[in-house]
Protein backbone atom coordinates (compact mmCIF):
# COMPACT_ATOMS: atom_id res chain seq x y z
CA UNK A 1 0.00 0.00 0.00
CA UNK A 2 1.38 3.44 -0.93
CA UNK A 3 2.00 6.10 1.69
CA UNK A 4 1.46 9.83 1.31
CA UNK A 5 3.00 12.55 3.45
CA UNK A 6 1.23 15.80 4.17
CA UNK A 7 3.79 18.49 4.96
CA UNK A 8 2.85 21.73 6.69
CA UNK A 9 5.27 24.60 7.18
CA UNK A 10 4.86 27.84 9.08
CA UNK A 11 6.77 30.37 11.20
CA UNK A 12 6.11 31.06 14.86
CA UNK A 13 7.47 33.51 17.40
CA UNK A 14 9.33 31.62 20.14
CA UNK A 15 6.63 32.38 22.71
CA UNK A 16 4.00 30.57 20.59
CA UNK A 17 5.81 27.18 20.56
CA UNK A 18 4.35 26.14 23.92
CA UNK A 19 0.75 27.07 22.91
CA UNK A 20 1.25 25.18 19.62
CA UNK A 21 2.32 22.06 21.52
CA UNK A 22 -0.67 22.41 23.87
CA UNK A 23 -3.05 22.59 20.89
CA UNK A 24 -1.26 19.70 19.26
CA UNK A 25 -1.19 17.43 22.33
CA UNK A 26 -4.67 18.29 23.58
CA UNK A 27 -6.63 18.51 20.34
CA UNK A 28 -4.82 17.49 17.16
CA UNK A 29 -2.86 14.38 18.19
CA UNK A 30 -5.89 12.49 19.54
CA UNK A 31 -7.82 13.23 16.34
CA UNK A 32 -4.96 11.98 14.16
CA UNK A 33 -4.58 8.82 16.24
CA UNK A 34 -8.27 7.95 15.82
CA UNK A 35 -8.12 7.95 12.01
CA UNK A 36 -7.50 4.50 10.55
CA UNK A 37 -5.42 5.82 7.65
CA UNK A 38 -2.95 7.64 9.93
CA UNK A 39 0.58 6.15 9.98
CA UNK A 40 2.62 8.64 12.00
CA UNK A 41 3.68 12.23 12.46
CA UNK A 42 6.78 14.33 13.09
CA UNK A 43 6.74 17.92 14.33
CA UNK A 44 10.07 19.64 13.71
CA UNK A 45 11.47 23.03 14.74
CA UNK A 46 14.13 24.79 12.73
CA UNK A 47 15.40 27.64 14.88
CA UNK A 48 15.96 30.78 12.85
CA UNK A 49 17.01 33.01 15.69
CA UNK A 50 16.18 33.79 19.29
CA UNK A 51 12.72 35.11 18.52
CA UNK A 52 11.39 33.02 15.59
CA UNK A 53 11.26 29.39 14.45
CA UNK A 54 10.17 27.61 11.31
CA UNK A 55 7.97 24.59 12.07
CA UNK A 56 7.48 21.53 9.88
CA UNK A 57 4.72 19.02 10.54
CA UNK A 58 4.94 15.81 8.48
CA UNK A 59 2.05 13.38 8.76
CA UNK A 60 2.01 9.99 7.04
CA UNK A 61 -1.16 8.45 5.59
CA UNK A 62 -2.27 5.41 3.63
CA UNK A 63 -2.84 6.58 0.07
CA UNK A 64 -6.33 5.02 0.02
CA UNK A 65 -7.34 7.01 3.13
CA UNK A 66 -5.59 10.33 2.56
CA UNK A 67 -8.44 12.17 0.82
CA UNK A 68 -10.83 11.80 3.75
CA UNK A 69 -8.01 12.34 6.23
CA UNK A 70 -6.73 15.33 4.30
CA UNK A 71 -10.02 17.17 4.52
CA UNK A 72 -10.19 16.53 8.26
CA UNK A 73 -6.59 17.45 9.01
CA UNK A 74 -6.85 20.61 6.89
CA UNK A 75 -9.83 21.72 8.98
CA UNK A 76 -8.00 20.92 12.24
CA UNK A 77 -4.96 22.91 11.15
CA UNK A 78 -7.13 25.77 9.88
CA UNK A 79 -8.57 26.01 13.41
CA UNK A 80 -5.07 25.94 14.95
CA UNK A 81 -3.85 28.58 12.48
CA UNK A 82 -6.72 30.84 13.45
CA UNK A 83 -5.94 30.49 17.17
CA UNK A 84 -2.22 31.15 16.61
CA UNK A 85 -2.80 33.84 13.92
CA UNK A 86 -0.42 32.19 11.42
CA UNK A 87 -0.42 31.21 7.77
CA UNK A 88 0.33 27.60 6.88
CA UNK A 89 1.83 26.31 3.63
CA UNK A 90 0.64 22.80 2.68
CA UNK A 91 2.26 20.18 0.47
CA UNK A 92 1.38 16.61 -0.40
CA UNK A 93 4.25 14.23 -1.19
CA UNK A 94 4.50 10.65 -2.36
CA UNK A 95 6.63 8.71 0.12
CA UNK A 96 9.35 6.86 -1.75
CA UNK A 97 10.87 5.14 1.29
CA UNK A 98 9.78 4.77 4.91
CA UNK A 99 12.43 2.85 6.81
CA UNK A 100 11.58 1.79 10.37
CA UNK A 101 14.23 2.13 13.04
CA UNK A 102 15.35 -0.37 15.63
CA UNK A 103 12.56 -1.43 17.97
CA UNK A 104 13.69 -3.50 20.99
CA UNK A 105 11.50 -6.49 21.74
CA UNK A 106 11.66 -5.95 25.49
CA UNK A 107 13.79 -8.98 26.30
MARSE-407540 format. One record per atom (N, C-alpha, C): x, y, z. Coordinates in pm, whole numbers, plus 50000, padded with zeros to 5 digits. Layout:
XYZ
...
//
This chain:
500854988350000
500005000050000
500895012450000
500595022149917
501385034449907
501115043450027
502115051550059
502005061050169
502175075150114
501415084250168
501465098350131
501835106250255
502665116450237
503005125550345
502355139050320
501745144350421
501235158050417
502205166450497
502775176750433
503795184950496
503265199050514
503285203850636
502855217350669
504075225150714
504195237550672
505275246050718
504715259650757
505275265250863
504865278450908
505915283951003
505855296951029
506775303751120
506015307751245
506715306751358
506115310651486
507115318751567
506625328851639
507475335151740
507765324851850
508915325951913
509335316252014
508285314352124
507605324952162
506635323852271
505365316252231
505185313352102
504005305752059
504295290752043
505505286152066
505815271852056
505045264052161
505065268552286
504355261452392
502845260752364
502185271852325
500755270752291
500505261252172
501405261152074
501255251851962
501275237452013
502225234252099
502325220652152
501115216952237
500555226652309
499335224152387
498165220852294
498015228652187
496955225952089
497175212352026
498425209751989
498745197051926
498435185252018
498985185552140
498815174352233
497365172652279
496685183752303
495335182952358
494235180852256
494445185552133
493375185152034
493725177551907
494875180751847
495185174951716
495665160451724
496595157551813
497145143851819
496075133251843
495155135251936
494115124951954
493245122951830
492985133551756
492185132351634
492925124551526
494235127451512
495045119851416
495035105051453
495285102051579
495425088251624
494155080151602
493005086551602
491735079551582
491465075851436
492155081951343
491885079551201
492615067151154
491905057851092
492505045051055
493575046050947
493575056650869
494585058250765
495875064750813
495905069350937
497055076450993
498195066751022
499415070350980
500585061550998
501695067651081
501605080351116
502625086451200
502775101151171
503525107951259
503685122351246
504985126751313
505625136551252
506785143351309
506465158251314
506815164651423
506745179251433
508175183851457
508685192351369
510075196451371
510195211551385
511205216051459
511475230351474
512855233351417
512885242951326
514135247951273
514315261951329
515195263451426
515405276451488
516025286051389
515455297651377
515965307851285
516455319951359
516585318951488
517015330151569
516355329151705
516695338351792
516185337951929
514685340451938
514125347251839
512725351151852
511775344251756
512285335951663
511395330251559
511885316551516
510935307351491
511265293951445
510405290151326
510965282151237
510175276151131
509785262251180
508515258751161
507975245951207
507575237751084
507905224951088
507485215350988
506665204551058
505525201251003
504725190251054
504525180550938
505025168350953
504945158150848
504085146750899
502915144950838
502055133850876
502015123650763
501995110950800
502015099950704
500645093250701
500185090150579
498845084550559
498865073550455
497975063850470
497735054150363
497135061650246
497635059050128
497165065850007
495655064549991
495115052650020
493675050250002
492825058450099
493415062950210
492665070150313
492945085050316
493925089650239
494415103350256
493395114050216
492525111350122
491565121750082
490645125550197
490045115550261
489175118050375
489975124250489
491125118450517
491995123450623
492485137450593
492775140150468
493275153350430
492275164250458
491025161850424
489985171750452
489885174450601
489915163750681
489815165350826
491025172650882
492215168350844
493415174550901
493545189150856
493125192150734
493155206150689
492255214750778
491075209750810
490175217250898
490765218951037
491395208351091
492005209251224
493095219751225
493955219451121
495045229151115
494545243151084
493465244551010
492875257750988
492445263751122
491845255551209
491435260151341
492655264451424
493715256151421
494935259451495
495565272251441
495585273851309
496155285851248
495395298251290
494095297051303
493285308451345
493615312351489
493735302351577
494065304951717
495435311451729
496415306551653
497785311551661
498045323651570
497075327151486
497205338451392
498415336651300
498475325051233
499585321951142
499045317151009
499885318050907
499585312150777
500335298950765
499725289250701
500335276050688
500445272450540
501645268350498
501835263150363
501655247950370
500935242350270
500645228050268
501195221650141
501755209650160
502265201850047
501855187350067
501675180549957
501385166149960
502485159249881
503115149249942
504255142349881
504015127349877
504485121049772
504505106549764
505725101849843
505525092449934
506635087150012
507325076249931
508585078349902
509355068649825
509945057749913
510355061150033
510875051450129
510445055550269
510115045850351
509785047750491
510465036350566
511635038950619
512435028550681
512245028850832
511745018150891
511585017951037
512935016951105
513025022251225
514235021351304
514205009051393
515215007551472
515354996351563
514274997351669
513574986451693
512564985751797
512884973751886
513364976252010
513694965052099
512464956952131
512644944052147
511504935152174
511204933652323
511944940852407
511664940552549
512364929552624
513134920952557
513794910252630
515194914052672
//
